[in-house]
Amino acid sequence: MSYICPVCGFEGLPEPAYNEFDEASYEICLCCQFQFGVDDDVELDNGEYMNREDTHKLYRTNWLKDGAKVFDPSDYPTEYQNDGKVKPEALRSQLKNINVML
């Protein structure tokens, strides 16, 4: 069974990004390279931490601006990538998994 990345929508995580106790898996998404429990731990200037959904959105925005590069092309389906980036049609499909539209 595979799970959906809440950042890029890729259905290929070996375990859920967060368990039933809301604890991070520390897995790294093979598509967008987000590491749960690390990249979602963003401290703001005032000493508070950004909420998880906002860190996902921020990371996703930057990943998309950078061209939606595939972190591990050898483990990401070759038919969905081109030149190390997620093909636009595959990207739209992935993002629909997390209710995000391009």
PyMOL commands that set and color helices and strands:
alter all, ss='L'
color gray80, all
select helices_A, chain A and resi 52-65+78-80+88-97
alter helices_A, ss='H'
color red, helices_A
select strands_A, chain A and resi 3-4+11-13+81-82+85-86
alter strands_A, ss='S'
color yellow, strands_A
deselect
rebuild
show_as cartoon
